[in-house]
């Protein structure tokens, strides 16, 4: 593809005016920040389960299952690619333009999807989709700022941004839901506080790096450049959509066969995967810029060593979570969510599948750092087809457990394929 240097390119590659942190400190900040965010999102599920009904949890789970893949597709993996981009073709302004336009498109697509698929589900489902979509929209814009902080290897800025946004969002949701017992209203309040923290905190952190605020930088790009960037990162958009769609298959099929109550129970237990993946992805994200640097300089020994360390950390997290799920999963679930959710077998299968998915996610980060976006599509496509096939075979007869086994199958396929792809790509790079 023809390079498009465009305006603002020199500013995009300039060294940040603040010192980089060590990789170890960045990983610690990343894990603390993402871990804290995961806890706040877990508390939102717990608050909904305790103060609301199983149907409220089901509506929240279903809305998330519908909205999240759309936002991952329309963002085209802008955050992930920007972290490992050498900025020789596109600038930060191009990425901001893509993320903003993609977010607006995802908002519209979310409402169109729920109107077409669930026209008779009433206010709870439709308004919950709208609320989750607004939360995801503001989160998508903040995520691109976090990519800037990752490129500068200042994950303390990422942690500060996440801490403010997550705390404000949790407080707004909890107070609104406690006062009204209205899930959509609580989601709208959460979205409003996410928007406020975005402007109050992220813009100040960007200023420390000498960066303009996102809306101001949009004047430095054009629709033509945004479209060219879209075509380049389209494989990543497809890969991320497929990855997220895998997690949406069980809730959507459960709603069809068993109703919102079954979706609520599955969604509460499945949040363990979200929590685990946030911590693991934080580690991988902290190392992404370093991996790209090794790949660019053809230091494949260092690249392979760092990838292996990330795999071991993710695998250790997954194994520890699996053991805890089997030993104390049921009483903890009953304490946090209530007796209806204390299903040790279902929870253990979900956590085991999550452990495999965490290691696969680390390998996918390495594949992205090598700019092998096509391989990401192949891995995600195979994982999606495996999960869909098992879900079609089992969910109608085994309910939530069938959905969990489908997740296990997709995670196993993702791990095997990403491991093979990573080995092949590293071997090719060493031969160049």
MORA-V883570 format. One record per residue. N is the residue number from 1. RES is the residue in three letters. SS is DSSP state (alpha for helix, beta for strand, coil for the rest). PHI is phi in whole degrees, 0 to 359 (999 if undefined). D_LAST is the distance of its C-alpha to the last C-alpha in Angstrom with 1 decimal. Layout:
# MORA-V883570
((N,RES,SS,PHI,D_LAST) (N,RES,SS,PHI,D_LAST))
This chain:
# MORA-V883570
((1,UNK,coil,999,21.1) (2,UNK,coil,293,22.9) (3,UNK,coil,291,22.6) (4,UNK,coil,233,26.0) (5,UNK,coil,299,26.5) (6,UNK,coil,64,30.2) (7,UNK,coil,287,32.7) (8,UNK,coil,85,32.1) (9,UNK,alpha,294,28.4) (10,UNK,alpha,296,29.1) (11,UNK,alpha,292,31.1) (12,UNK,alpha,290,28.5) (13,UNK,alpha,259,26.0) (14,UNK,coil,294,28.7) (15,UNK,coil,291,28.8) (16,UNK,coil,293,31.3) (17,UNK,coil,282,34.6) (18,UNK,coil,238,34.7) (19,UNK,coil,286,32.9) (20,UNK,coil,288,30.1) (21,UNK,coil,265,31.1) (22,UNK,coil,292,29.4) (23,UNK,alpha,299,27.2) (24,UNK,alpha,297,30.0) (25,UNK,alpha,294,32.7) (26,UNK,alpha,297,30.8) (27,UNK,alpha,297,30.5) (28,UNK,alpha,298,34.2) (29,UNK,alpha,298,35.1) (30,UNK,alpha,296,33.1) (31,UNK,alpha,293,34.7) (32,UNK,alpha,295,38.1) (33,UNK,alpha,296,37.8) (34,UNK,alpha,291,36.5) (35,UNK,alpha,297,38.8) (36,UNK,alpha,295,41.7) (37,UNK,alpha,299,40.9) (38,UNK,alpha,299,40.7) (39,UNK,alpha,295,44.1) (40,UNK,alpha,295,45.7) (41,UNK,alpha,291,44.6) (42,UNK,alpha,298,45.8) (43,UNK,alpha,295,49.1) (44,UNK,alpha,296,49.4) (45,UNK,alpha,298,49.2) (46,UNK,alpha,297,51.7) (47,UNK,alpha,297,54.1) (48,UNK,alpha,298,54.0) (49,UNK,alpha,291,54.8) (50,UNK,alpha,283,57.6) (51,UNK,alpha,268,59.3) (52,UNK,coil,250,58.6) (53,UNK,coil,245,58.6) (54,UNK,alpha,299,56.2) (55,UNK,alpha,294,56.1) (56,UNK,alpha,297,55.0) (57,UNK,alpha,297,52.0) (58,UNK,alpha,296,51.4) (59,UNK,alpha,296,51.5) (60,UNK,alpha,295,49.1) (61,UNK,alpha,295,46.7) (62,UNK,alpha,295,47.0) (63,UNK,alpha,299,46.6) (64,UNK,alpha,296,43.4) (65,UNK,alpha,295,42.1) (66,UNK,alpha,281,42.8) (67,UNK,alpha,279,41.7) (68,UNK,alpha,302,38.5) (69,UNK,alpha,300,36.3) (70,UNK,alpha,296,37.5) (71,UNK,alpha,290,36.5) (72,UNK,alpha,293,33.1) (73,UNK,alpha,289,32.5) (74,UNK,alpha,290,34.0) (75,UNK,alpha,283,32.1) (76,UNK,coil,57,28.8) (77,UNK,coil,66,27.2) (78,UNK,alpha,302,27.7) (79,UNK,alpha,296,28.1) (80,UNK,alpha,297,25.0) (81,UNK,alpha,291,22.7) (82,UNK,alpha,299,24.4) (83,UNK,alpha,297,23.7) (84,UNK,alpha,249,19.9) (85,UNK,coil,283,20.1) (86,UNK,coil,278,18.9) (87,UNK,coil,59,22.1) (88,UNK,coil,263,20.7) (89,UNK,coil,243,22.3) (90,UNK,coil,234,25.2) (91,UNK,coil,244,27.6) (92,UNK,alpha,300,29.6) (93,UNK,alpha,300,32.5) (94,UNK,alpha,296,30.6) (95,UNK,alpha,293,29.9) (96,UNK,alpha,298,33.6) (97,UNK,alpha,298,34.8) (98,UNK,alpha,296,32.8) (99,UNK,alpha,294,34.0) (100,UNK,alpha,293,37.6) (101,UNK,alpha,296,37.8) (102,UNK,alpha,296,36.2) (103,UNK,alpha,297,38.7) (104,UNK,alpha,297,41.6) (105,UNK,alpha,296,40.5) (106,UNK,alpha,293,40.1) (107,UNK,alpha,303,43.6) (108,UNK,alpha,295,45.1) (109,UNK,alpha,294,43.2) (110,UNK,alpha,298,44.4) (111,UNK,alpha,290,48.0) (112,UNK,alpha,294,47.7) (113,UNK,alpha,296,46.3) (114,UNK,alpha,292,49.0) (115,UNK,alpha,291,51.7) (116,UNK,alpha,278,50.6) (117,UNK,alpha,271,49.9) (118,UNK,coil,235,52.5) (119,UNK,coil,291,55.3) (120,UNK,coil,251,58.0) (121,UNK,coil,273,56.6) (122,UNK,coil,85,58.6) (123,UNK,alpha,298,58.0) (124,UNK,alpha,301,56.3) (125,UNK,alpha,288,53.2) (126,UNK,alpha,296,53.0) (127,UNK,alpha,290,53.6) (128,UNK,alpha,295,51.2) (129,UNK,alpha,299,48.4) (130,UNK,alpha,298,49.3) (131,UNK,alpha,295,49.3) (132,UNK,alpha,297,46.0) (133,UNK,alpha,297,44.4) (134,UNK,alpha,294,45.8) (135,UNK,alpha,300,44.4) (136,UNK,alpha,295,41.0) (137,UNK,alpha,298,41.1) (138,UNK,alpha,291,41.8) (139,UNK,alpha,294,39.3) (140,UNK,alpha,295,36.6) (141,UNK,alpha,291,37.3) (142,UNK,alpha,294,37.4) (143,UNK,alpha,298,34.0) (144,UNK,alpha,291,32.4) (145,UNK,alpha,298,34.0) (146,UNK,alpha,296,32.6) (147,UNK,alpha,296,29.1) (148,UNK,alpha,298,30.0) (149,UNK,alpha,295,31.2) (150,UNK,alpha,294,28.1) (151,UNK,alpha,299,25.9) (152,UNK,coil,280,28.3) (153,UNK,coil,54,28.0) (154,UNK,coil,239,31.8) (155,UNK,alpha,287,32.4) (156,UNK,alpha,293,36.0) (157,UNK,alpha,292,36.5) (158,UNK,alpha,300,35.2) (159,UNK,alpha,298,37.7) (160,UNK,alpha,297,40.5) (161,UNK,alpha,297,39.9) (162,UNK,alpha,295,39.8) (163,UNK,alpha,300,42.8) (164,UNK,alpha,294,45.0) (165,UNK,alpha,295,44.1) (166,UNK,alpha,294,44.4) (167,UNK,alpha,295,47.7) (168,UNK,alpha,297,49.3) (169,UNK,alpha,295,48.3) (170,UNK,alpha,297,49.6) (171,UNK,alpha,298,52.8) (172,UNK,alpha,296,53.4) (173,UNK,alpha,297,52.8) (174,UNK,alpha,298,54.9) (175,UNK,alpha,295,57.9) (176,UNK,alpha,293,57.9) (177,UNK,alpha,288,57.7) (178,UNK,alpha,297,60.3) (179,UNK,alpha,284,62.6) (180,UNK,alpha,249,62.3) (181,UNK,coil,55,60.7) (182,UNK,coil,246,59.0) (183,UNK,alpha,299,55.2) (184,UNK,alpha,301,54.3) (185,UNK,alpha,300,56.2) (186,UNK,alpha,298,54.4) (187,UNK,alpha,292,51.0) (188,UNK,alpha,297,52.0) (189,UNK,alpha,295,53.1) (190,UNK,alpha,299,49.8) (191,UNK,alpha,299,48.0) (192,UNK,alpha,298,50.3) (193,UNK,alpha,287,49.5) (194,UNK,alpha,296,45.8) (195,UNK,alpha,297,46.2) (196,UNK,alpha,296,48.4) (197,UNK,alpha,291,46.0) (198,UNK,alpha,302,43.1) (199,UNK,alpha,280,45.1) (200,UNK,alpha,282,46.8) (201,UNK,alpha,250,43.8) (202,UNK,alpha,299,40.5) (203,UNK,alpha,296,41.6) (204,UNK,alpha,291,42.7) (205,UNK,alpha,293,39.4) (206,UNK,alpha,297,37.5) (207,UNK,alpha,298,39.9) (208,UNK,alpha,295,38.9) (209,UNK,coil,268,35.3) (210,UNK,coil,76,36.7) (211,UNK,coil,257,36.0) (212,UNK,coil,284,38.5) (213,UNK,coil,294,40.0) (214,UNK,alpha,305,38.3) (215,UNK,alpha,295,41.0) (216,UNK,alpha,292,41.3) (217,UNK,alpha,284,37.6) (218,UNK,alpha,299,37.9) (219,UNK,alpha,291,39.4) (220,UNK,alpha,271,36.1) (221,UNK,coil,237,34.6) (222,UNK,coil,222,35.7) (223,UNK,alpha,303,35.8) (224,UNK,alpha,297,33.4) (225,UNK,alpha,291,30.7) (226,UNK,alpha,297,31.5) (227,UNK,alpha,294,31.2) (228,UNK,alpha,297,27.8) (229,UNK,alpha,296,26.6) (230,UNK,alpha,302,28.3) (231,UNK,alpha,296,26.4) (232,UNK,alpha,291,23.0) (233,UNK,alpha,264,23.9) (234,UNK,alpha,307,26.1) (235,UNK,alpha,303,23.9) (236,UNK,alpha,294,24.3) (237,UNK,alpha,299,28.0) (238,UNK,alpha,296,28.3) (239,UNK,alpha,297,26.5) (240,UNK,alpha,292,28.7) (241,UNK,alpha,298,31.8) (242,UNK,alpha,296,31.2) (243,UNK,alpha,298,30.7) (244,UNK,alpha,286,34.0) (245,UNK,alpha,295,35.8) (246,UNK,alpha,303,35.4) (247,UNK,alpha,289,37.5) (248,UNK,alpha,272,40.0) (249,UNK,alpha,300,40.7) (250,UNK,alpha,300,43.2) (251,UNK,alpha,299,45.3) (252,UNK,alpha,295,45.7) (253,UNK,alpha,288,46.7) (254,UNK,alpha,296,48.9) (255,UNK,alpha,299,50.7) (256,UNK,alpha,290,51.5) (257,UNK,alpha,269,52.8) (258,UNK,alpha,230,54.2) (259,UNK,coil,93,54.7) (260,UNK,alpha,295,53.7) (261,UNK,alpha,299,55.1) (262,UNK,alpha,295,52.6) (263,UNK,alpha,297,49.8) (264,UNK,alpha,297,51.0) (265,UNK,alpha,295,51.0) (266,UNK,alpha,297,47.5) (267,UNK,alpha,296,46.2) (268,UNK,alpha,297,47.7) (269,UNK,alpha,288,46.1) (270,UNK,alpha,290,42.7) (271,UNK,alpha,295,42.5) (272,UNK,alpha,303,41.5) (273,UNK,alpha,294,38.0) (274,UNK,alpha,300,38.0) (275,UNK,alpha,297,39.0) (276,UNK,alpha,295,36.4) (277,UNK,alpha,291,33.5) (278,UNK,alpha,297,34.5) (279,UNK,alpha,292,34.2) (280,UNK,alpha,295,30.9) (281,UNK,alpha,295,29.4) (282,UNK,alpha,296,30.6) (283,UNK,alpha,297,28.6) (284,UNK,alpha,296,25.4) (285,UNK,alpha,297,26.2) (286,UNK,alpha,295,26.7) (287,UNK,alpha,267,23.3) (288,UNK,alpha,299,21.5) (289,UNK,alpha,297,21.2) (290,UNK,alpha,294,19.9) (291,UNK,alpha,299,17.3) (292,UNK,alpha,295,16.1) (293,UNK,alpha,298,16.2) (294,UNK,alpha,298,14.0) (295,UNK,alpha,294,11.4) (296,UNK,alpha,296,11.7) (297,UNK,coil,269,11.4) (298,UNK,coil,59,8.4) (299,UNK,coil,267,11.4) (300,UNK,alpha,286,10.7) (301,UNK,alpha,296,13.6) (302,UNK,alpha,294,15.9) (303,UNK,alpha,299,14.8) (304,UNK,alpha,293,15.7) (305,UNK,alpha,296,18.9) (306,UNK,alpha,294,20.1) (307,UNK,alpha,299,19.7) (308,UNK,alpha,296,21.6) (309,UNK,alpha,297,24.3) (310,UNK,alpha,296,24.8) (311,UNK,alpha,297,25.1) (312,UNK,alpha,295,27.7) (313,UNK,alpha,296,29.6) (314,UNK,alpha,294,29.8) (315,UNK,alpha,296,30.7) (316,UNK,alpha,296,33.4) (317,UNK,alpha,298,34.8) (318,UNK,alpha,296,35.0) (319,UNK,alpha,295,36.6) (320,UNK,alpha,299,39.1) (321,UNK,alpha,294,40.1) (322,UNK,alpha,297,40.6) (323,UNK,alpha,297,42.9) (324,UNK,alpha,295,44.9) (325,UNK,alpha,298,45.2) (326,UNK,alpha,288,46.7) (327,UNK,alpha,279,49.1) (328,UNK,alpha,237,50.3) (329,UNK,alpha,302,48.9) (330,UNK,alpha,298,52.2) (331,UNK,alpha,296,54.5) (332,UNK,alpha,294,52.1) (333,UNK,alpha,298,51.7) (334,UNK,alpha,296,55.5) (335,UNK,alpha,290,56.1) (336,UNK,alpha,280,53.7) (337,UNK,coil,258,54.1) (338,UNK,coil,124,57.3) (339,UNK,alpha,298,58.3) (340,UNK,alpha,296,57.1) (341,UNK,alpha,258,53.4) (342,UNK,coil,276,53.7) (343,UNK,coil,246,51.8) (344,UNK,alpha,295,49.9) (345,UNK,alpha,299,48.4) (346,UNK,alpha,298,47.0) (347,UNK,alpha,296,45.7) (348,UNK,alpha,294,44.0) (349,UNK,alpha,297,42.2) (350,UNK,alpha,297,40.9) (351,UNK,alpha,293,39.8) (352,UNK,alpha,299,38.1) (353,UNK,alpha,297,36.1) (354,UNK,alpha,296,35.3) (355,UNK,alpha,300,33.8) (356,UNK,alpha,295,31.3) (357,UNK,alpha,296,30.5) (358,UNK,alpha,294,29.9) (359,UNK,alpha,294,27.1) (360,UNK,alpha,298,25.6) (361,UNK,alpha,296,25.8) (362,UNK,alpha,296,23.8) (363,UNK,alpha,295,20.9) (364,UNK,alpha,295,21.3) (365,UNK,alpha,297,21.0) (366,UNK,alpha,296,17.6) (367,UNK,alpha,298,16.6) (368,UNK,alpha,296,18.2) (369,UNK,alpha,297,16.4) (370,UNK,coil,272,13.1) (371,UNK,coil,60,15.1) (372,UNK,coil,266,15.1) (373,UNK,alpha,295,18.8) (374,UNK,alpha,298,19.3) (375,UNK,alpha,294,18.7) (376,UNK,alpha,298,21.4) (377,UNK,alpha,295,23.8) (378,UNK,alpha,298,23.3) (379,UNK,alpha,296,24.0) (380,UNK,alpha,294,26.9) (381,UNK,alpha,296,28.3) (382,UNK,alpha,295,28.5) (383,UNK,alpha,297,30.0) (384,UNK,alpha,297,32.5) (385,UNK,alpha,295,33.6) (386,UNK,alpha,296,34.2) (387,UNK,alpha,296,36.2) (388,UNK,alpha,295,38.2) (389,UNK,alpha,298,39.1) (390,UNK,alpha,292,40.3) (391,UNK,alpha,297,42.2) (392,UNK,alpha,298,44.0) (393,UNK,alpha,280,45.0) (394,UNK,alpha,244,46.2) (395,UNK,alpha,296,47.2) (396,UNK,alpha,296,50.4) (397,UNK,alpha,259,51.7) (398,UNK,alpha,245,50.3) (399,UNK,coil,62,50.1) (400,UNK,alpha,298,48.0) (401,UNK,alpha,296,46.9) (402,UNK,alpha,298,45.5) (403,UNK,alpha,296,43.5) (404,UNK,alpha,294,42.2) (405,UNK,alpha,294,41.1) (406,UNK,alpha,298,39.3) (407,UNK,alpha,296,37.4) (408,UNK,alpha,298,36.6) (409,UNK,alpha,296,35.2) (410,UNK,alpha,294,33.0) (411,UNK,alpha,293,31.7) (412,UNK,alpha,296,31.0) (413,UNK,alpha,297,29.0) (414,UNK,alpha,299,27.0) (415,UNK,alpha,295,26.1) (416,UNK,alpha,297,25.1) (417,UNK,alpha,290,23.0) (418,UNK,alpha,292,21.2) (419,UNK,alpha,296,20.6) (420,UNK,alpha,296,19.0) (421,UNK,alpha,295,16.9) (422,UNK,alpha,295,15.7) (423,UNK,alpha,299,14.8) (424,UNK,alpha,296,12.9) (425,UNK,alpha,293,10.9) (426,UNK,alpha,294,10.2) (427,UNK,alpha,297,9.1) (428,UNK,alpha,295,6.7) (429,UNK,alpha,296,5.4) (430,UNK,alpha,291,5.6) (431,UNK,alpha,277,3.8) (432,UNK,coil,287,0.0))
